[in-house]
């Protein structure tokens, strides 16, 4: 476990210099100024100089908070100085501060090792190993790029020394302080953040920190700012960004201007700044090396105002954004994100003990009690600190009583947490680990700006006792209401859904939503799935923009209102396992419908709406056991019609306008002969159009197919065979089977035919002079009568029309062929081998 107390430094400053150049002049004045300012400097007077660094010197470097490298004309003439520099830069990687002073030497000469400085360096390198030379050269280049004071820029050397002493004092004051001692694991967090920030990289960069409230995001960001700010000429920690953004007297543009004004005032240290457009921040800070931390961001507009384009800032700039909403970072294109994880149980105990006992572990006799307290806080750092500091004020013999009260009142106190102010716009409340929640009728009264309310459980099987009064008032301006397992039978009579965009009440105890007709113009999604007690769907005649209606699992629902008839923008109608639903209203005019899912509606007798949508793609009717007929369908985009297990189904549409549809009528034993004939004789998709192509999900590139119950091959199929293969020969030598030939295949499969763990396959092969070519058609058949036929992606060039038939007899294969004159790959005679293969590695001969 890592305890993030501040590091103990023995010295404030370590000075690296070439003695003959500066010791008796510049350096002596600098030491004197440091002494006046109370800055403790390591004194190397008694250490004998040699070719290698003495252990005591290495230790002094490691124990100094700041190293100042005084680069003079002959600094590189000393291998001692160069080895010191390498050690200093190694320590910089662990958090030490490095400053530079260029004393009567040009930084460019140091960086490139040229001029008089370079000449001295080359002399020092004579007789040294290539490894040593490279490490020295790299260190000099790196240190020369660190901004520092240049003696040639100062008229008065005393002023320069005073400035350096002031800078050192400021950096020491800004170092990681005891303020961060209460966070166990902070050093680990900071290390990971620095790795993400790539501080050695000169490119401007933006990085996010995400995690739930109370996890420690702000603490990490403040500690990071504390450690890094000295390296940035312009820096600002902007706390509570979402609070700064909440002003009711401005529109969004005005709020963005106010945010930019606030940042510019602080970062430029100017009290009065007024801006008129949103590019001012980039004009003022463009090409400047800045460190900006935006803490607690909750809206894209805030990022647009303050971090729209990181490339406008100077080289080496860093912007760090903390937020509870990781998706917000992704929307803004921030891909470098540090997700703050909950501490382990051991770390949580340490955080609690530091707050309660001022030590990393519990005192003797308090171990069990401390573990209980930490568990009650769910390992949340903020809760651990608050509860720990509260218990510290109690007497030891009162601990057991206090913990008991904490345990029994924690759930009740949730209400106090929920009672916010008018600035709260959103609440996301996970009640999974809480046993009891009581909410008063006034809980949301003060939250006049609440727009998003989400109450949820991560585990639906977890019992949480939630009490809501009937007269509870929801805010009038709610846009999104997600409340899983809502406990009441009806929403409060004062509920106003006029601004509601999304209503999600999955697994609720609702029997109905509200009385009468409500204004629902803004509603786009309504999800009541899993609400087993729901008996009545509200009047939706005003929900003109509704796109999704999900009533799946509403097992008490017997009918749906005719008001859904004119939902012209409805795209998805989901009613799976509405086991008591009997009737769908006639005359549905669903112009935009794409998916209808009625799987498991066991009592549904009629399904006769006229679907006028030309975009209808999927109809799922599996196990609608009492359904007798299907409606007419005009869509040319239909991909799936699954009526598997509709045992009473007799009639189907006379015409399917889509040629790529997959029709599944497995276990539809009562289909009329007319319906069967219509399906067998219909045209399926020409698969040649899809050779060598693949869609995102693969299915869109399949040819059409149908699955029917039956025990013999229909008469329409004129090439027949029993067993594992069917060979089709050309009619004559002058009529070869070209690669462009199209086949409709019928396969009769017995469920009793055991194939072990290998799934049966149907393969089409072309044969040229009895030499087998690569399979041009290959798909798997799932040999189970109880499920739909599912096929793998087909990479084929010949067989494109096929139908599947289930039977209780043996396996047959049959095909009828027709020929096309185009796409002739070879004029020689060919042999087609249509083979069913179960687990064989090679095709049948």
C-alpha positions in Angstrom: 0.0 0.0 0.0 1.4 3.4 -1.0 0.9 6.3 1.5 1.0 9.6 -0.2 2.6 11.7 2.5 4.9 14.5 1.3 8.4 13.3 0.6 11.0 14.3 3.2 13.7 16.5 1.6 17.0 17.1 3.5 18.0 20.1 1.4 16.0 22.8 -0.5 18.6 23.3 -3.2 21.5 21.5 -4.7 23.8 23.6 -6.9 25.7 22.1 -9.8 28.5 24.3 -11.2 32.1 24.6 -12.4 34.0 26.0 -9.5 36.7 28.1 -11.3 34.0 29.9 -13.3 31.6 31.0 -10.6 32.5 29.9 -7.1 34.1 33.0 -5.8 31.9 35.5 -7.6 28.4 34.7 -8.8 27.9 31.6 -6.7 28.9 33.2 -3.4 26.3 35.9 -3.9 23.6 33.4 -4.8 24.3 31.3 -1.7 24.1 34.5 0.4 20.7 35.4 -1.1 19.5 31.9 -0.4 20.6 32.1 3.2 18.7 35.4 3.6 15.5 33.8 2.2 15.8 30.8 4.5 16.6 28.4 1.6 18.7 25.4 2.8 21.5 24.7 0.2 23.8 21.7 0.2 27.4 22.7 0.8 30.0 20.7 -1.1 33.1 22.5 0.3 34.4 19.5 2.1 34.0 16.9 -0.7 37.1 16.2 -2.6 36.6 16.4 -6.4 37.4 13.4 -8.6 36.5 11.8 -11.9 33.5 10.0 -10.4 30.7 11.2 -8.2 31.2 10.4 -4.5 28.3 8.5 -2.8 27.6 11.4 -0.5 27.2 13.8 -3.5 24.8 11.4 -5.1 22.8 11.2 -1.9 22.8 15.0 -1.6 21.3 15.3 -5.1 18.6 12.7 -4.3 17.7 14.5 -1.0 17.4 18.0 -2.5 14.0 19.3 -3.6 15.4 21.5 -6.3 18.6 21.2 -8.4 20.0 24.4 -10.0 22.4 23.8 -12.9 24.7 26.8 -13.4 26.0 26.4 -16.9 29.1 28.4 -17.6 31.7 28.4 -20.4 33.8 25.6 -18.9 31.1 23.5 -17.2 31.6 20.7 -19.8 35.3 20.6 -19.2 34.6 18.7 -16.0 33.5 15.0 -16.1 32.5 15.5 -12.5 30.0 18.2 -13.5 28.7 16.1 -16.4 28.2 13.1 -14.2 26.4 15.3 -11.7 24.1 16.5 -14.5 23.2 13.0 -15.5 22.3 12.1 -11.9 20.2 15.3 -11.5 18.2 14.5 -14.6 17.6 10.9 -13.3 16.2 12.4 -10.1 14.0 14.8 -12.1 12.1 11.8 -13.4 11.1 11.0 -9.8 9.6 14.4 -9.1 12.6 16.6 -8.4 12.6 20.2 -9.8 15.4 21.3 -12.1 16.2 24.9 -12.8 18.9 26.4 -15.1 21.1 29.5 -15.1 23.1 30.3 -18.2 26.1 32.3 -16.9 28.0 34.0 -19.7 27.3 31.2 -22.1 24.8 30.9 -25.0 22.1 28.2 -24.4 22.4 27.3 -28.1 26.1 26.4 -27.6 25.1 24.2 -24.7 22.3 22.5 -26.6 24.4 21.7 -29.7 27.7 21.5 -27.9 29.4 24.0 -30.2 31.6 27.1 -29.8 33.9 27.4 -26.8 31.5 25.3 -24.7 31.6 22.6 -27.3 35.3 22.6 -27.6 35.6 22.0 -23.8 33.1 19.2 -24.1 35.1 17.5 -26.9 38.2 17.6 -24.9 36.5 16.0 -21.9 35.1 13.2 -24.1 38.6 12.0 -25.2 39.3 8.5 -24.0 35.7 8.1 -22.8 33.3 5.3 -23.8 30.6 6.0 -26.4 28.0 5.3 -23.8 29.3 8.0 -21.5 29.6 10.5 -24.3 26.0 9.9 -25.5 24.6 10.2 -21.9 26.5 13.5 -21.4 25.4 14.9 -24.8 21.8 13.9 -24.2 21.8 15.5 -20.7 23.3 18.8 -22.0 20.7 19.0 -24.8 17.9 18.3 -22.4 19.0 20.8 -19.7 19.6 23.5 -22.3 15.9 23.3 -23.3 14.8 24.0 -19.7 13.8 27.7 -19.5 16.1 29.6 -17.1 17.8 32.9 -16.4 20.4 34.2 -18.9 23.0 36.4 -17.3 23.5 38.3 -20.6 19.9 39.5 -20.4 20.4 41.2 -17.0 22.1 44.6 -16.6 22.3 44.1 -12.8 23.5 40.7 -11.6 22.1 41.4 -8.1 18.6 41.7 -9.5 19.0 38.4 -11.4 20.1 36.6 -8.2 17.1 38.1 -6.3 14.8 36.9 -9.0 16.2 33.4 -8.9 15.8 33.3 -5.1 12.2 34.4 -5.4 11.5 31.7 -8.0 13.0 29.0 -5.8 10.9 30.2 -2.8 7.7 30.0 -4.9 8.6 26.5 -6.2 9.2 25.3 -2.7 6.0 26.8 -1.5 4.1 25.0 -4.3 5.6 21.6 -3.7 3.4 18.6 -2.7 2.3 19.5 0.8 0.8 17.8 3.8 -2.6 18.8 2.4 -2.4 15.5 0.5 -1.4 13.2 3.2 -4.9 11.8 3.7 -5.0 10.1 0.3 -3.4 6.7 0.3 -2.0 5.8 -3.1 -1.6 9.4 -4.4 1.9 8.9 -5.5 0.8 5.9 -7.6 -2.0 8.1 -9.2 0.4 10.9 -9.9 2.9 8.5 -11.5 0.3 7.1 -13.9 -0.9 10.6 -14.7 2.6 11.8 -15.5 3.0 8.8 -17.8 -0.2 9.8 -19.6 1.0 13.5 -19.9 4.3 12.6 -21.6 5.9 15.7 -20.1 9.1 15.0 -22.1 7.1 15.5 -25.3 7.0 19.0 -26.6 3.6 18.7 -28.2 0.6 20.4 -26.6 -1.7 17.8 -25.1 -5.0 17.4 -23.3 -5.7 14.6 -20.8 -8.8 13.6 -18.9 -9.4 12.3 -15.4 -12.7 10.4 -14.9 -14.4 8.7 -12.1 -17.4 8.9 -9.8 -18.0 11.7 -7.3 -15.8 11.4 -4.2 -13.2 9.1 -5.8 -10.4 11.7 -5.6 -10.2 13.3 -9.0 -9.9 16.8 -7.7 -7.3 15.8 -5.1 -5.2 14.1 -7.9 -5.6 17.2 -10.1 -4.6 19.6 -7.3 -1.5 17.5 -6.4 -0.5 17.3 -10.0 -0.9 21.1 -10.4 1.2 21.5 -7.3 4.0 19.5 -8.7 4.0 20.7 -12.3 3.0 24.4 -12.2 6.5 25.7 -11.7 7.4 24.4 -15.2 4.7 26.5 -16.9 5.0 30.3 -17.2 1.2 30.5 -17.3 -0.9 28.2 -15.2 -4.4 28.1 -13.6 -6.4 25.6 -11.6 -10.1 26.3 -12.5 -12.1 24.6 -9.9 -15.9 23.8 -10.0 -16.2 24.5 -13.7 -19.8 23.4 -13.8 -20.7 25.7 -10.9 -19.0 28.6 -12.8 -21.1 27.7 -15.8 -24.5 27.9 -14.1 -25.9 31.4 -14.8 -29.5 31.9 -15.7 -29.1 35.4 -17.1 -27.0 34.3 -20.1 -27.4 32.1 -23.1 -24.8 29.5 -24.0 -22.7 31.9 -25.9 -22.7 34.4 -23.0 -21.7 31.6 -20.5 -18.8 30.6 -22.7 -17.6 34.2 -22.8 -17.8 34.4 -19.0 -15.8 31.2 -18.6 -13.1 32.6 -20.9 -13.0 35.9 -19.0 -12.6 34.1 -15.7 -9.7 32.0 -17.0 -7.9 35.0 -18.6 -8.3 37.1 -15.5 -6.6 34.5 -13.4 -4.0 33.2 -15.7 -2.8 36.7 -16.8 -3.3 38.2 -13.3 -5.5 41.0 -14.6 -8.6 41.9 -12.6 -10.6 43.5 -15.4 -10.9 41.7 -18.7 -13.9 41.8 -21.0 -14.0 39.9 -24.2 -16.5 40.0 -27.1 -15.8 36.8 -29.1 -14.6 33.3 -28.3 -11.3 33.4 -30.1 -9.8 35.9 -27.7 -8.5 33.2 -25.4 -6.4 31.7 -28.2 -5.2 35.2 -29.3 -4.0 36.0 -25.8 -2.6 32.6 -24.9 -1.6 31.4 -28.4 2.0 30.1 -28.5 2.2 30.4 -24.7 3.2 27.3 -22.7 0.2 26.9 -20.3 -0.9 24.5 -17.7 -4.7 24.6 -17.3 -6.7 22.3 -15.1 -10.5 22.3 -15.6 -12.0 20.6 -12.6 -15.5 19.1 -12.5 -16.6 19.6 -16.1 -20.1 18.3 -16.9 -21.0 19.9 -20.3 -19.5 19.9 -23.7 -20.0 23.6 -24.0 -17.5 24.1 -21.2 -14.8 22.2 -23.1 -15.7 24.1 -26.3 -15.2 27.4 -24.5 -11.9 26.5 -22.8 -10.2 23.7 -24.7 -11.6 23.8 -28.2 -8.3 23.3 -29.9 -5.2 22.4 -27.9 -3.0 23.0 -30.9 -3.5 26.8 -30.6 -1.5 26.8 -27.3 2.3 26.8 -27.2 4.6 23.8 -27.3 4.6 21.7 -24.2 1.2 23.0 -23.0 -1.0 20.7 -21.0 -4.8 20.9 -20.3 -6.2 18.4 -17.7 -9.9 17.9 -17.5 -11.7 16.1 -14.6 -15.2 14.9 -14.9 -17.6 12.2 -13.8 -18.7 11.7 -17.4 -16.2 9.7 -19.4 -18.4 9.8 -22.5 -18.2 13.6 -22.5 -14.4 13.3 -22.9 -14.8 10.9 -25.8 -17.3 13.3 -27.5 -14.7 16.0 -27.3 -12.1 13.8 -28.8 -10.0 13.4 -25.6 -8.6 9.8 -25.8 -5.9 10.0 -23.2 -8.0 9.4 -20.1 -7.0 8.3 -16.6 -9.9 6.4 -15.0 -9.6 6.6 -11.2 -10.4 3.2 -9.7 -11.9 2.6 -6.3 -9.2 1.8 -3.7 -8.7 -1.8 -2.7 -10.0 -2.9 0.7 -6.5 -2.5 2.2 -6.1 1.0 0.8 -9.7 2.0 1.9 -8.8 0.9 5.5 -5.7 3.0 5.3 -7.6 6.1 4.2 -10.1 5.6 7.0 -7.4 5.0 9.6 -5.4 8.1 8.6 -8.6 10.2 9.0 -9.7 8.5 12.2 -6.4 7.7 14.0 -3.8 9.7 12.1 -2.0 6.5 11.3 -2.0 4.0 8.4 -3.5 1.1 10.4 -6.0 0.8 13.2 -4.8 0.8 16.8 -5.0 -2.5 18.8 -8.6 -3.5 19.4 -10.1 -1.3 16.7 -9.4 -3.5 13.7 -12.9 -5.0 13.3 -14.6 -1.7 13.9 -12.4 0.1 11.4 -13.1 -2.5 8.8 -16.9 -2.3 9.3 -16.7 1.5 9.0 -14.7 1.3 5.8 -17.2 -1.3 4.4 -20.1 1.0 5.1 -18.4 3.7 3.1 -18.2 1.4 0.0 -14.4 2.2 -0.3 -15.3 5.7 -1.5 -12.3 8.0 -0.4 -14.5 11.0 0.4 -16.8 9.0 2.5 -13.9 7.3 4.3 -12.4 10.7 5.2 -15.7 12.2 6.4 -16.7 9.2 8.5 -13.2 8.8 9.8 -12.9 12.4 11.0 -16.4 12.2 12.6 -15.5 9.1 14.6 -12.2 10.7 15.7 -14.3 13.1 17.8 -16.0 10.3 19.8 -14.7 8.5 22.8 -13.3 5.0 22.3 -16.1 3.4 24.4 -18.7 5.0 22.2 -17.4 3.7 18.9 -19.6 0.6 18.8 -22.7 2.7 19.4 -21.7 5.3 16.8 -21.0 2.7 14.1 -24.4 1.1 14.8 -26.1 4.4 14.4 -24.1 5.1 11.2 -25.1 1.7 9.8 -28.8 2.2 10.5 -29.0 5.8 9.5 -26.8 5.7 6.4 -29.7 4.9 4.1 -31.9 7.6 5.6 -29.2 10.2 5.1 -29.2 9.5 1.4 -32.1 11.9 1.3 -30.0 14.6 2.8 -27.5 14.1 0.0 -30.2 14.2 -2.6 -31.5 17.5 -1.3 -29.5 19.8 -3.5 -29.8 23.4 -4.6 -31.1 25.1 -7.7 -27.7 24.5 -9.4 -28.1 20.7 -9.7 -28.9 19.7 -13.3 -28.4 16.0 -13.1 -28.4 13.1 -10.6 -27.1 9.6 -11.2 -27.8 7.4 -8.1 -26.7 3.8 -7.8 -28.8 2.1 -5.0 -27.4 -1.4 -5.5 -25.5 -1.5 -2.2 -28.1 0.3 -0.2 -30.8 -1.7 1.8 -33.3 1.1 2.3 -34.0 4.5 0.7 -36.7 6.9 1.9 -37.4 10.0 -0.2 -39.7 12.8 1.0 -42.1 14.7 -1.1 -39.9 17.8 -0.9 -36.7 16.1 -2.0 -36.7 17.5 -5.6 -38.6 20.8 -4.8 -35.5 22.9 -4.6 -33.9 21.4 -7.7 -35.6 23.7 -10.2 -32.9 23.1 -12.8 -32.8 19.3 -12.6 -32.9 18.0 -16.1 -31.6 14.4 -15.8 -32.6 11.9 -13.1 -31.3 8.4 -13.1 -31.9 6.0 -10.2 -30.7 2.4 -10.9 -29.5 -0.9 -9.6 -26.6 -2.8 -11.2 -28.1 -6.1 -10.1 -31.8 -6.5 -10.7 -32.0 -9.4 -8.2 -30.8 -7.1 -5.4 -33.7 -6.1 -3.1 -33.7 -2.5 -2.1 -36.5 -1.0 0.0 -37.5 2.3 -1.6 -40.2 4.5 -0.2 -41.8 7.3 -2.3 -44.8 9.3 -1.2 -47.7 9.6 -3.6 -47.5 13.4 -3.5 -43.8 13.6 -4.3 -43.1 16.3 -6.9 -40.7 15.7 -9.8 -39.1 18.9 -11.3 -41.2 20.2 -14.2 -38.2 20.6 -16.5 -37.1 16.9 -16.5 -35.7 15.9 -19.9 -34.6 12.4 -19.0 -36.1 10.1 -16.3 -34.5 6.7 -15.8 -35.7 4.9 -12.7 -35.1 1.2 -12.6 -37.5 -0.8 -10.4 -39.7 2.3 -9.6 -41.7 1.2 -6.5 -45.0 2.9 -7.0 -48.1 1.8 -8.9 -48.4 5.2 -10.7 -46.4 8.3 -11.2 -47.4 11.3 -9.0 -50.5 13.2 -10.2 -48.3 16.4 -10.3 -45.9 14.7 -12.8 -45.4 16.9 -15.9 -43.9 15.1 -18.9 -44.2 17.9 -21.4 -40.4 18.4 -21.7 -39.5 14.7 -21.3 -37.3 13.4 -24.1 -36.7 9.9 -22.7 -38.7 7.9 -20.2 -37.1 4.6 -18.9 -38.9 2.8 -16.2 -37.6 -0.8 -16.6 -38.7 -3.5 -14.1 -41.0 -1.1 -12.3 -44.0 -1.8 -10.2 -46.2 0.5 -12.3 -49.7 -0.5 -13.2 -50.2 2.7 -15.2 -48.2 5.9 -15.8 -50.8 8.7 -15.5 -54.4 9.6 -16.2 -55.7 11.1 -19.4 -53.8 12.7 -22.3 -50.5 14.4 -21.6 -48.4 16.7 -23.8 -45.6 14.4 -25.1 -44.3 16.4 -28.0 -40.7 16.0 -27.0 -40.8 12.3 -26.1 -38.6 10.1 -28.4 -38.1 7.0 -26.2 -40.4 5.1 -23.8 -39.0 2.0 -22.2 -41.3 0.2 -19.7 -39.8 -3.3 -20.3 -40.0 -5.8 -17.4 -42.8 -3.9 -15.8 -44.8 -7.1 -15.1 -47.8 -5.3 -13.4 -48.4 -2.8 -16.1 -52.0 -3.1 -17.2 -52.5 0.1 -19.2 -50.4 2.0 -21.8 -51.2 5.7 -21.7 -52.7 7.7 -24.6 -49.8 8.3 -26.9 -51.7 10.4 -29.5 -49.5 13.5 -28.7 -46.2 11.6 -28.9 -45.6 12.6 -32.5 -41.8 12.2 -32.2 -41.7 8.8 -30.5 -39.1 6.6 -32.1 -38.9 3.7 -29.6 -41.7 2.0 -27.6 -40.5 -1.0 -25.5 -43.1 -2.9 -23.6 -41.3 -6.2 -23.5 -42.1 -8.4 -20.5 -45.2 -6.4 -19.6 -47.0 -9.7 -18.8 -50.2 -8.1 -17.5 -50.8 -6.1 -20.6 -53.8 -7.4 -22.6 -54.1 -4.7 -25.3 -52.3 -1.6 -26.5 -54.2 1.6 -27.3 -55.3 2.6 -30.8 -53.5 5.9 -30.1 -50.3 4.3 -31.4 -51.8 4.1 -34.9 -50.4 7.5 -36.0 -46.9 7.3 -34.5 -45.4 8.3 -37.8 -41.9 8.5 -36.5 -41.9 5.2 -34.6 -39.0 3.0 -35.7 -39.0 0.2 -33.1 -41.9 -1.5 -31.5 -40.7 -4.0 -28.9 -43.3 -6.3 -27.2 -41.5 -9.5 -26.4 -43.1 -11.9 -23.9 -46.3 -9.9 -23.5 -47.8 -13.3 -22.7 -51.4 -12.0 -22.2 -51.5 -9.7 -25.2 -54.3 -10.8 -27.5 -54.9 -8.1 -30.1 -52.9 -5.5 -32.1 -55.1 -2.6 -33.2 -56.1 -2.6 -36.9 -55.3 0.3 -39.1 -51.8 1.0 -37.8 -50.1 3.6 -40.0 -46.5 3.3 -38.9 -44.7 5.0 -41.7 -41.2 4.8 -40.3 -41.3 1.4 -38.5 -38.1 -0.6 -39.0 -38.3 -3.4 -36.4 -41.3 -5.2 -34.8 -40.6 -7.7 -32.1 -43.5 -9.8 -30.7 -41.5 -12.9 -29.7 -43.3 -15.0 -27.1 -46.7 -13.3 -27.3 -48.4 -16.6 -26.6 -52.0 -15.4 -26.8 -51.7 -13.1 -29.8 -54.4 -14.2 -32.2 -54.4 -11.5 -34.9 -51.6 -9.5 -36.3 -53.2 -7.6 -39.1 -51.9 -4.1 -39.2 -51.0 -2.8 -42.6 -47.3 -1.9 -42.4 -47.0 1.0 -44.9 -43.4 1.6 -44.1 -41.0 1.0 -47.0 -38.2 0.8 -44.4 -39.4 -2.2 -42.4 -36.5 -4.5 -42.0 -37.2 -7.0 -39.2 -40.3 -8.8 -37.9 -39.8 -11.3 -35.0 -42.9 -13.4 -34.2 -41.2 -16.5 -32.6 -43.6 -18.6 -30.5 -46.7 -16.6 -31.2 -48.5 -20.0 -30.9 -52.0 -18.8 -31.6 -51.2 -16.4 -34.5 -53.1 -17.5 -37.7 -52.1 -15.0 -40.3 -49.5 -12.3 -41.2 -50.2 -8.8 -42.5 -49.3 -7.5 -46.0 -45.8 -6.0 -46.1 -44.8 -3.4 -48.8 -41.3 -2.9 -47.7 -38.5 -3.6 -50.2 -35.9 -3.6 -47.4 -37.2 -6.5 -45.4 -34.3 -8.7 -44.1 -35.9 -10.9 -41.5 -39.3 -12.5 -40.9 -39.0 -15.0 -38.1 -42.2 -16.9 -37.4 -40.5 -20.0 -35.8 -42.9 -21.9 -33.6 -46.1 -20.2 -34.8 -47.9 -23.5 -34.8 -51.3 -22.0 -35.7 -50.1 -19.9 -38.6 -51.9 -20.7 -41.9 -51.6 -17.7 -44.2 -48.7 -15.5 -45.2 -48.6 -12.5 -47.6 -48.9 -13.5 -51.3 -46.0 -11.3 -52.2 -42.8 -10.3 -50.5 -41.4 -7.3 -52.1 -37.9 -7.8 -50.8 -35.7 -10.3 -52.6 -33.1 -10.7 -49.8 -35.4 -11.6 -47.0 -34.7 -14.6 -44.7 -38.0 -16.4 -44.0 -38.1 -18.7 -41.0 -41.3 -20.8 -40.7 -39.8 -23.6 -38.6 -42.5 -25.6 -36.7 -45.3 -23.8 -38.6 -47.0 -27.2 -39.3 -50.4 -25.7 -40.3 -49.2 -23.5 -43.2 -51.6 -23.9 -46.1 -50.4 -25.5 -49.3 -50.9 -22.2 -51.0 -48.6 -20.5 -48.6 -45.9 -23.1 -49.0 -46.1 -22.9 -52.8 -45.8 -19.2 -52.7 -42.7 -19.3 -50.6 -41.0 -22.1 -52.7 -41.7 -20.4 -56.0 -40.6 -16.9 -55.0 -37.4 -15.4 -56.3 -34.5 -14.9 -53.9 -31.6 -12.5 -54.1 -29.1 -12.9 -56.9 -25.9 -13.6 -54.9 -23.6 -12.6 -57.7 -24.1 -9.0 -56.7 -22.4 -9.7 -53.4 -19.4 -11.7 -54.4 -16.3 -10.4 -52.6 -18.3 -8.0 -50.5 -19.1 -7.9 -46.9 -21.3 -5.6 -44.8 -20.6 -4.5 -41.2 -22.6 -7.4 -39.8 -22.3 -9.9 -42.6 -26.0 -10.7 -42.8 -26.8 -8.0 -45.3 -24.6 -9.8 -47.8 -26.5 -13.1 -47.5 -28.8 -14.3 -50.3 -32.4 -14.8 -49.4 -33.5 -18.1 -47.8 -36.5 -19.7 -46.3 -37.0 -22.5 -43.7 -40.1 -24.6 -43.8 -41.4 -27.8 -42.2 -41.7 -30.7 -44.7 -40.7 -34.3 -45.4 -40.0 -34.3 -49.1 -38.3 -32.3 -51.8 -40.9 -30.3 -53.7 -41.4 -31.1 -57.4 -39.9 -27.8 -58.5 -36.4 -29.2 -57.9 -35.4 -31.4 -60.8 -31.9 -32.6 -59.9 -32.2 -35.0 -57.0 -30.0 -37.3 -54.9 -29.9 -39.0 -51.5 -26.9 -39.0 -49.2 -24.1 -36.6 -48.8 -23.6 -35.2 -52.3 -25.3 -34.2 -55.6 -23.4 -33.9 -58.8 -24.7 -31.8 -61.7 -23.2 -32.5 -65.1 -23.4 -30.2 -68.1 -26.3 -31.1 -70.5 -23.8 -31.4 -73.4 -20.2 -30.5 -74.2 -21.3 -27.3 -75.9 -23.3 -26.2 -72.8 -20.8 -26.1 -70.0 -21.7 -24.9 -66.5 -20.2 -21.5 -66.2 -19.0 -19.8 -63.0 -22.0 -17.5 -63.3 -24.6 -20.4 -63.0 -27.3 -19.7 -60.4 -28.9 -22.5 -58.3 -31.8 -22.8 -56.0 -31.0 -25.5 -53.5 -33.4 -27.5 -51.3 -32.1 -29.5 -48.4 -34.3 -31.8 -46.4 -32.7 -32.4 -43.0 -33.6 -35.0 -40.3 -33.3 -33.9 -36.7 -32.4 -37.5 -35.8 -29.3 -37.4 -37.9 -26.5 -37.1 -35.2 -23.5 -35.0 -36.2 -21.8 -34.8 -32.9 -20.2 -31.5 -32.0 -19.5 -30.6 -35.6 -22.2 -28.5 -37.3 -23.2 -29.8 -40.8 -22.2 -27.7 -43.8 -23.4 -27.3 -47.3 -20.6 -26.7 -49.8 -20.6 -26.0 -53.5 -17.5 -26.9 -55.5 -16.5 -26.4 -59.1 -14.7 -29.3 -60.8 -12.5 -28.8 -63.9 -11.2 -32.1 -65.4 -11.8 -33.6 -62.0 -9.5 -31.2 -60.2 -11.4 -29.6 -57.2 -11.3 -25.8 -57.0 -11.8 -23.8 -53.9 -15.2 -23.8 -52.4 -17.3 -21.1 -53.9 -20.3 -21.6 -51.5 -20.1 -22.6 -47.9 -22.5 -22.3 -45.0 -23.3 -24.0 -41.8 -26.6 -25.5 -40.8 -27.7 -25.7 -37.2 -29.2 -29.2 -36.9 -31.8 -28.4 -34.2 -35.5 -28.3 -35.0 -36.3 -26.0 -32.1 -34.3 -23.0 -33.3 -34.1 -20.8 -36.3 -31.7 -21.7 -39.0 -28.6 -19.6 -38.7 -26.0 -19.3 -41.4 -22.4 -18.1 -41.4 -21.3 -15.5 -43.9 -21.4 -16.9 -47.5 -18.4 -16.3 -49.7 -19.9 -17.6 -52.9 -20.1 -17.0 -56.6 -22.5 -19.7 -58.0 -25.2 -20.9 -55.5 -27.3 -17.9 -54.5 -30.8 -19.2 -54.3 -31.6 -21.8 -51.6 -34.4 -22.9 -49.3 -34.2 -25.1 -46.2 -36.7 -27.7 -45.2 -37.0 -29.6 -41.9 -38.2 -33.1 -41.9 -38.2 -36.3 -39.8 -36.6 -38.5 -42.5 -33.2 -38.8 -44.1 -31.0 -36.1 -45.7 -31.6 -35.2 -49.3 -30.1 -32.6 -51.5 -31.6 -31.2 -54.7 -31.0 -28.3 -57.1 -32.4 -26.7 -60.2 -30.1 -24.8 -62.4 -30.3 -21.9 -64.8 -27.5 -20.3 -66.8 -26.3 -16.8 -67.5 -24.2 -15.6 -70.4 -22.1 -13.0 -68.6 -19.2 -13.4 -66.2 -17.8 -16.4 -68.1 -14.7 -17.3 -66.3 -13.8 -20.4 -68.3 -15.3 -22.0 -71.4 -14.1 -25.5 -70.5 -16.6 -28.0 -69.1 -17.1 -27.9 -65.4 -18.5 -30.1 -62.8 -20.4 -28.9 -59.8 -20.3 -30.9 -56.6 -22.9 -29.8 -54.0 -21.8 -31.5 -50.8 -22.9 -31.7 -47.3 -19.9 -32.1 -45.0 -19.8 -32.7 -41.3 -16.4 -31.8 -39.8 -14.3 -33.0 -42.7 -11.1 -31.1 -43.4 -11.2 -31.8 -47.2 -14.1 -31.7 -49.6 -15.7 -34.9 -50.7 -14.2 -36.3 -54.0 
